[in-house]
Amino acid sequence: MSGAPAAIEDMPQGTHGGTLGDWLSAAVRGLEAAGIETARLDARLLASFVLGWNPARVLAHPEQVLGGEWSRLQSLLARRANREPLAVIIGKREFWGLDFAVTADTLVPRPESETLIEAALAATEDRDADLSILDLGTGSGCLLLALLSELPNARGLGVDLSAAALKVAAGNAAILGLEGRAEFRQSDWGRGLDGTEGRFDLILANPPYVADDEFAALEPEVSRFEPRLALSGGPDGLTSYRSLAPQIGPLLAPGGGAFIETGAAQAGAVSALFEENGLAVTSIHADLCGRLRVVEVQQVMDK
Ligand SMILES: C[S@@+](CC[C@H](N)C(=O)[O-])C[C@H]1O[C@@H](n2cnc3c(N)ncnc32)[C@H](O)[C@@H]1O
């Protein structure tokens, strides 16, 4: 376990290290020493994962004697102390009330991306309609699958450049029972779509938007463990938006809407890019922290 904080190195390493309470207290000290602000929560979630108990039961039974679980807990603790994201260690993250499998090949779904789902649903007058959805840069599939879970007669296509991410997305569709309405395909944004899919009523995209000079300030969980392809927006963070802006209009069905996530300070620049490409920005939605997060665009209607 070299490289782990001393507080972790000093913990018993055998298979019978002690009680759950012993492990939790030592694990919290170790995670705090590694600079993790959510040490208590993370220790509890690791224990919950390894024991197969809910977090409340973990807290309620500090007297539980750990057998073989101790060494398994120690190996996951060392990974977390090395700043690997908890979601990747336990292999899942909740988004829109649904559990999504995540791996080192996918972005961990972020709470602020739920703003995309809220905005798309708010713009959908008839939730029972037979809508078609396109998710550009689908990653774990969280955006497309969350929307399909709310729109019972919709179907959707998720595209990504990463074949490994697409595998995870397809697995998530199957786990959620949505595989009959979700298709996944490898494509460089909309370039791989040959027109046989028709146009889409709803288009979602959460492109990579971290500017080159912003990487140094990212948490290690993000900069060291999340896929560069899912993060990097090029020199000014806007490279992906420049590729997407001319593609959206031809892919939108008449009356349809596209919902594009942006970085916290990018909504103005992204709106301008879409307007330069002949689209109308109809709304900009803020996330729960009040940051402008989702640019909503439509085709300009002929008068
Ligand atoms: C910020 S992540 C978003 C993932 C997921 N939609 C979410 O919200 O959690 C961006 C995604 O775009 C994908 N991507 C990057 N460049 C791409 C390209 N040129 N064409 C298609 N997908 C791309 C990445 O692989 C990654 O899955």
The ligand as an SDF file (V2000), in Angstrom:
LIG
                    3D

 27 29  0  0  0  0  0  0  0  0999 V2000
  -18.3500   15.7520  -20.6790 C   0  0  0  0  0  0  0  0  0  0  0  0
  -18.4890   14.0890  -21.2280 S   0  0  0  0  0  0  0  0  0  0  0  0
  -20.2500   13.8460  -21.0870 C   0  0  0  0  0  0  0  0  0  0  0  0
  -20.6830   12.4210  -20.8820 C   0  0  0  0  0  0  0  0  0  0  0  0
  -22.1650   12.2590  -20.5360 C   0  0  0  0  0  0  0  0  0  0  0  0
  -22.9980   12.7540  -21.6010 N   0  0  0  0  0  0  0  0  0  0  0  0
  -22.4850   12.9880  -19.2510 C   0  0  0  0  0  0  0  0  0  0  0  0
  -23.1350   14.0240  -19.2980 O   0  0  0  0  0  0  0  0  0  0  0  0
  -22.0740   12.5030  -18.1810 O   0  0  0  0  0  0  0  0  0  0  0  0
  -18.2110   14.2850  -22.9650 C   0  0  0  0  0  0  0  0  0  0  0  0
  -18.3570   13.0380  -23.8030 C   0  0  0  0  0  0  0  0  0  0  0  0
  -18.1130   13.3880  -25.1650 O   0  0  0  0  0  0  0  0  0  0  0  0
  -17.3400   12.3810  -25.7680 C   0  0  0  0  0  0  0  0  0  0  0  0
  -16.6300   12.9650  -26.9150 N   0  0  0  0  0  0  0  0  0  0  0  0
  -15.5090   13.7290  -26.9190 C   0  0  0  0  0  0  0  0  0  0  0  0
  -15.1860   14.0770  -28.1700 N   0  0  0  0  0  0  0  0  0  0  0  0
  -16.1350   13.5380  -28.9850 C   0  0  0  0  0  0  0  0  0  0  0  0
  -16.3550   13.5640  -30.3940 C   0  0  0  0  0  0  0  0  0  0  0  0
  -15.5310   14.2150  -31.2150 N   0  0  0  0  0  0  0  0  0  0  0  0
  -17.4320   12.9060  -30.8720 N   0  0  0  0  0  0  0  0  0  0  0  0
  -18.2720   12.2430  -30.0470 C   0  0  0  0  0  0  0  0  0  0  0  0
  -18.1110   12.1760  -28.7030 N   0  0  0  0  0  0  0  0  0  0  0  0
  -17.0550   12.8270  -28.1910 C   0  0  0  0  0  0  0  0  0  0  0  0
  -16.4360   11.8780  -24.6640 C   0  0  0  0  0  0  0  0  0  0  0  0
  -15.9500   10.5730  -24.9460 O   0  0  0  0  0  0  0  0  0  0  0  0
  -17.3890   11.9320  -23.4490 C   0  0  0  0  0  0  0  0  0  0  0  0
  -18.0670   10.7200  -23.3060 O   0  0  0  0  0  0  0  0  0  0  0  0
  1  2  1  0
  2  3  1  0
  2 10  1  0
  3  4  1  0
  4  5  1  0
  5  6  1  0
  5  7  1  0
  7  8  2  0
  7  9  1  0
 10 11  1  0
 11 12  1  0
 11 26  1  0
 12 13  1  0
 13 14  1  0
 13 24  1  0
 14 15  1  0
 14 23  1  0
 15 16  2  0
 16 17  1  0
 17 18  1  0
 17 23  2  0
 18 19  1  0
 18 20  2  0
 20 21  1  0
 21 22  2  0
 22 23  1  0
 24 25  1  0
 24 26  1  0
 26 27  1  0
M  CHG  2   2   1   9  -1
M  END
$$$$
